[in-house]
Amino acid sequence: MTQSAEGQFRAGSLAHRVPDLGALELLLAVARLGSLGGAARELGITQPAASSRIRSMERQLGVALVDRSPRGSRLTDAGALVTDWARRVVEAAEAFDAGAQALRDRRDSRLRVAASMTIAEYLLPGWLLALRAQRPDTAVSLLAGNSAAVAERLLADEADLGFVEGVSVPTGLDSVVIAHDNLIVVTAPGHVWARRRRPLAGAELAVTPLILREKGSGTRQVLDAALGGLARPLIELSSTTAVKAAAVSGAGPAVLSELAVGEELSMRRLVSVPLADVSLARDLRAVWPTGHRPVGPARDLLSLTRA
């Protein structure tokens, strides 16, 4: 066997040669209390289980560790030496645990969320309020943009959890559907489409210049896919709020999420135009980098979206 292979063998078999932390903690308790029964009670196990564990450790190490008598349990000379080593191992494990907890605390102290515009404006505020009730010490930052920008943020490790509205899941991301939405055609009450007696055909919508979001937005992706192409935009804007304001002003028709126009429809500032032969339903998704399922605050926020 080569020196390299021998080193790999020894490293790989260390777990079989060294007692586990539970056994070492038991030995330390026996040394401190002078009683196997007292050590068992302190660690919440039965005395037979404690005796079995000590015997197993003695077999593993090949030396006697504890002398048992009616007056109690006493460490052998070898047991006292092993106890000193065990104390260092347990102290190192406690330092390891404290360090890991510090990493978790740092992770849990902040949450970076990236979301496409409709979700950021109309769904996330409620979810974030609920998260604050659960985790009042977590600082949350929200980066709003189109679905393509959300994917870029996640893949660049600039966000912990994302939300998108597009047709498909961006490459490099895993996802879960958290809600469903419908896009609807809206116009100002004075527009000719507001007085239509028949539903609007998809073909007519496709050739009509519309007030649209920018390329890369989930809303535009869904609309483009459903219609098989779009006319040159009447106006191209970078937020749902801006598109809605332009439509309310009478600049032209737009296609927006039902979530975004409820108040405008009820107040008759906008009118919904029925579609005859096109479905504009879409899934809203939570997304994260492939193989890195959300943990900590991101996991809790994801749970709230599906409650």
C-alpha positions as CSV (number, residue, x, y, z in Angstrom):
1,M,0.0,0.0,0.0
2,T,1.4,3.4,-0.9
3,Q,1.8,6.1,1.8
4,S,-1.0,8.1,0.1
5,A,-3.3,5.2,0.0
6,E,-2.5,4.4,3.7
7,G,-3.3,7.9,4.7
8,Q,-6.6,7.8,2.9
9,F,-7.5,4.5,4.6
10,R,-6.7,6.0,8.0
11,A,-8.7,9.1,7.4
12,G,-11.7,7.2,6.1
13,S,-11.7,4.8,9.1
14,L,-11.4,7.5,11.8
15,A,-15.1,7.3,12.6
16,H,-14.7,3.6,13.3
17,R,-11.8,4.1,15.7
18,V,-12.9,7.1,17.7
19,P,-16.0,7.1,20.0
20,D,-18.8,9.4,19.1
21,L,-19.6,12.6,21.0
22,G,-22.4,11.0,22.9
23,A,-20.1,8.4,24.3
24,L,-17.4,10.9,25.2
25,E,-20.0,13.1,27.0
26,L,-21.1,10.1,29.0
27,L,-17.5,9.4,30.0
28,L,-17.0,13.0,31.1
29,A,-20.2,12.8,33.2
30,V,-19.1,9.6,34.9
31,A,-15.7,11.3,35.8
32,R,-17.5,14.4,37.1
33,L,-20.2,12.6,39.1
34,G,-18.4,9.4,40.1
35,S,-21.6,7.4,39.3
36,L,-22.7,5.7,36.1
37,G,-26.3,5.9,37.3
38,G,-26.0,9.7,37.9
39,A,-24.4,10.2,34.5
40,A,-27.2,8.3,32.9
41,R,-29.8,10.4,34.6
42,E,-28.0,13.7,33.7
43,L,-27.9,12.6,30.0
44,G,-31.5,11.3,30.0
45,I,-30.7,7.7,29.2
46,T,-31.2,4.5,31.2
47,Q,-28.4,3.0,33.3
48,P,-28.4,-0.2,31.3
49,A,-28.0,1.9,28.1
50,A,-25.2,3.9,29.8
51,S,-23.4,0.7,30.8
52,S,-23.7,-0.7,27.3
53,R,-22.3,2.4,25.9
54,I,-19.3,2.4,28.2
55,R,-18.6,-1.3,27.4
56,S,-18.9,-0.6,23.7
57,M,-16.4,2.3,24.0
58,E,-14.0,0.1,25.9
59,R,-14.1,-2.6,23.2
60,Q,-13.6,0.1,20.5
61,L,-10.5,1.5,22.2
62,G,-9.2,-1.8,23.5
63,V,-8.7,-0.6,27.1
64,A,-10.8,-0.6,30.4
65,L,-12.1,2.9,31.2
66,V,-14.3,2.5,34.3
67,D,-14.1,0.3,37.4
68,R,-17.6,-0.4,38.7
69,S,-18.3,-1.2,42.3
70,P,-21.2,-1.0,44.8
71,R,-19.8,2.3,46.0
72,G,-19.9,3.8,42.5
73,S,-17.8,4.1,39.3
74,R,-14.2,5.1,39.2
75,L,-12.0,5.8,36.2
76,T,-9.1,3.6,35.5
77,D,-5.7,5.2,34.8
78,A,-6.4,4.7,31.1
79,G,-9.9,6.1,31.6
80,A,-8.5,9.2,33.3
81,L,-6.2,9.8,30.3
82,V,-9.0,9.2,27.8
83,T,-11.2,11.5,29.7
84,D,-8.6,14.3,29.3
85,W,-8.6,13.7,25.6
86,A,-12.4,13.5,25.5
87,R,-12.7,16.8,27.2
88,R,-10.7,18.5,24.4
89,V,-12.7,16.8,21.7
90,V,-16.0,17.9,23.3
91,E,-14.8,21.4,23.8
92,A,-13.8,21.5,20.1
93,A,-17.2,20.2,19.2
94,E,-18.8,22.9,21.4
95,A,-16.7,25.5,19.6
96,F,-17.8,24.0,16.2
97,D,-21.4,24.1,17.3
98,A,-21.1,27.8,18.4
99,G,-19.5,28.7,15.1
100,A,-22.2,27.0,13.1
101,Q,-24.9,28.7,15.2
102,A,-23.2,32.1,14.5
103,L,-23.3,31.3,10.8
104,R,-27.0,30.5,11.1
105,D,-27.6,33.7,13.1
106,R,-25.9,35.7,10.4
107,R,-27.9,34.0,7.7
108,D,-31.2,34.5,9.6
109,S,-30.5,38.2,10.3
110,R,-31.3,39.2,6.7
111,L,-33.4,38.1,3.8
112,R,-32.9,39.3,0.3
113,V,-35.9,38.9,-1.9
114,A,-36.1,39.5,-5.7
115,A,-39.5,39.6,-7.3
116,S,-41.1,40.6,-10.5
117,M,-43.3,43.7,-10.5
118,T,-46.8,42.3,-10.1
119,I,-45.8,40.0,-7.2
120,A,-43.7,42.7,-5.6
121,E,-46.5,45.3,-5.6
122,Y,-49.6,43.2,-4.9
123,L,-48.7,40.0,-3.1
124,L,-45.3,40.3,-1.3
125,P,-46.3,43.1,1.1
126,G,-48.8,40.8,2.9
127,W,-46.4,37.9,3.0
128,L,-43.6,40.1,4.4
129,L,-45.9,41.5,7.1
130,A,-46.7,37.9,8.1
131,L,-43.0,37.0,8.1
132,R,-42.2,40.0,10.3
133,A,-44.6,38.6,12.9
134,Q,-42.6,35.4,12.9
135,R,-39.1,36.8,12.6
136,P,-39.1,40.4,13.9
137,D,-35.3,40.5,14.0
138,T,-34.8,39.6,10.3
139,A,-34.0,42.6,8.1
140,V,-35.7,42.1,4.7
141,S,-34.6,43.8,1.4
142,L,-36.8,43.7,-1.7
143,L,-35.4,44.0,-5.2
144,A,-38.2,44.5,-7.7
145,G,-37.6,44.0,-11.4
146,N,-38.7,41.9,-14.3
147,S,-38.5,38.0,-14.3
148,A,-35.2,38.0,-16.2
149,A,-33.7,40.4,-13.7
150,V,-34.9,38.2,-10.8
151,A,-33.1,35.2,-12.3
152,E,-29.9,37.2,-12.7
153,R,-30.0,38.3,-9.1
154,L,-30.4,34.8,-7.8
155,L,-27.7,33.3,-10.0
156,A,-25.3,36.1,-9.0
157,D,-26.1,35.3,-5.3
158,E,-27.6,38.7,-4.8
159,A,-30.9,37.3,-3.6
160,D,-32.0,34.4,-1.3
161,L,-35.4,33.8,-2.9
162,G,-37.1,35.0,-6.0
163,F,-40.6,35.3,-7.5
164,V,-41.4,35.3,-11.2
165,E,-44.4,35.4,-13.5
166,G,-43.1,34.2,-16.8
167,V,-44.0,31.3,-19.1
168,S,-41.1,29.0,-18.0
169,V,-38.6,28.7,-15.2
170,P,-35.3,30.4,-16.0
171,T,-32.3,28.1,-16.6
172,G,-30.4,27.3,-13.5
173,L,-33.3,27.7,-11.1
174,D,-35.7,25.4,-9.3
175,S,-39.3,26.5,-8.6
176,V,-42.6,25.8,-7.1
177,V,-46.0,27.3,-8.1
178,I,-47.3,29.5,-5.3
179,A,-50.3,31.1,-7.0
180,H,-52.3,31.5,-10.2
181,D,-53.1,34.7,-12.1
182,N,-55.0,35.9,-15.1
183,L,-54.0,38.7,-17.5
184,I,-56.8,40.8,-18.8
185,V,-57.2,43.4,-21.6
186,V,-58.1,46.8,-20.2
187,T,-58.8,50.2,-21.6
188,A,-60.0,53.6,-20.5
189,P,-63.9,53.9,-20.7
190,G,-63.6,56.2,-23.6
191,H,-61.7,53.7,-25.8
192,V,-63.6,52.1,-28.7
193,W,-62.9,48.6,-27.3
194,A,-64.8,49.6,-24.1
195,R,-68.1,49.7,-26.2
196,R,-67.5,46.4,-28.0
197,R,-70.5,44.0,-28.1
198,R,-68.5,40.9,-29.0
199,P,-65.3,39.5,-27.3
200,L,-62.0,40.6,-28.8
201,A,-60.3,38.0,-31.0
202,G,-56.7,37.1,-30.2
203,A,-55.7,37.8,-33.8
204,E,-56.9,41.4,-33.5
205,L,-55.1,41.9,-30.1
206,A,-51.9,40.5,-31.6
207,V,-51.8,43.2,-34.4
208,T,-52.9,46.1,-32.2
209,P,-50.2,48.4,-30.7
210,L,-50.4,48.1,-26.9
211,I,-49.0,49.7,-23.8
212,L,-46.5,47.1,-22.8
213,R,-43.9,46.2,-20.2
214,E,-40.3,46.0,-21.3
215,K,-38.9,42.8,-22.8
216,G,-38.0,40.3,-20.1
217,S,-41.1,41.0,-18.1
218,G,-43.2,37.9,-17.2
219,T,-46.4,39.6,-18.3
220,R,-45.0,40.3,-21.8
221,Q,-43.6,36.8,-22.1
222,V,-47.0,35.3,-21.3
223,L,-48.8,37.6,-23.7
224,D,-46.3,37.0,-26.5
225,A,-46.4,33.2,-26.1
226,A,-50.3,33.2,-26.1
227,L,-50.6,35.4,-29.2
228,G,-47.7,34.0,-31.1
229,G,-46.2,37.5,-31.5
230,L,-47.0,41.1,-30.7
231,A,-47.3,44.3,-32.7
232,R,-44.8,47.1,-32.1
233,P,-45.6,48.6,-28.7
234,L,-47.6,51.8,-28.5
235,I,-45.6,52.6,-25.4
236,E,-43.0,50.5,-23.5
237,L,-42.8,51.0,-19.8
238,S,-40.8,49.4,-17.0
239,S,-43.4,48.9,-14.3
240,T,-47.0,47.7,-13.8
241,T,-48.0,50.9,-12.1
242,A,-46.7,53.0,-15.1
243,V,-48.6,50.8,-17.6
244,K,-51.8,51.1,-15.6
245,A,-51.5,54.8,-15.3
246,A,-51.0,55.2,-19.1
247,A,-54.1,53.0,-19.7
248,V,-56.2,55.1,-17.3
249,S,-55.1,58.3,-19.0
250,G,-56.5,56.9,-22.3
251,A,-53.2,56.4,-24.1
252,G,-54.3,53.0,-25.3
253,P,-55.2,49.4,-24.4
254,A,-53.0,47.4,-22.1
255,V,-52.8,43.8,-20.8
256,L,-52.4,43.6,-17.0
257,S,-52.8,41.2,-14.1
258,E,-56.2,41.0,-12.5
259,L,-54.3,41.6,-9.2
260,A,-53.2,45.0,-10.4
261,V,-56.5,46.5,-11.7
262,G,-59.2,45.5,-9.2
263,E,-59.6,49.0,-7.8
264,E,-59.5,50.7,-11.2
265,L,-62.2,48.3,-12.6
266,S,-64.5,48.8,-9.6
267,M,-64.1,52.6,-9.9
268,R,-64.7,52.4,-13.7
269,R,-61.4,54.1,-14.4
270,L,-60.6,51.1,-16.5
271,V,-62.8,48.6,-18.4
272,S,-62.1,44.9,-19.0
273,V,-62.3,43.8,-22.6
274,P,-63.3,40.0,-22.9
275,L,-61.2,37.8,-25.1
276,A,-62.8,35.3,-27.4
277,D,-60.2,32.6,-28.1
278,V,-57.1,33.2,-26.0
279,S,-56.3,32.1,-22.4
280,L,-54.0,34.4,-20.6
281,A,-53.8,32.4,-17.4
282,R,-50.3,32.0,-15.8
283,D,-48.6,30.5,-12.8
284,L,-46.7,32.6,-10.3
285,R,-43.6,30.8,-9.0
286,A,-41.1,31.0,-6.2
287,V,-37.6,30.3,-7.6
288,W,-34.1,29.6,-6.2
289,P,-30.8,28.3,-7.5
290,T,-30.9,24.7,-8.6
291,G,-29.9,22.4,-5.7
292,H,-30.1,25.1,-3.0
293,R,-33.5,24.8,-1.5
294,P,-34.4,27.8,0.7
295,V,-33.5,27.7,4.4
296,G,-34.0,29.9,7.4
297,P,-36.1,33.1,6.7
298,A,-36.3,32.2,2.9
299,R,-37.9,28.9,3.8
300,D,-40.3,30.5,6.2
301,L,-41.4,33.1,3.6
302,L,-41.9,30.4,1.0
303,S,-44.2,28.6,3.5
304,L,-46.2,31.7,4.0
305,T,-46.8,32.1,0.3
306,R,-48.5,28.7,0.2
307,A,-50.5,29.0,3.5
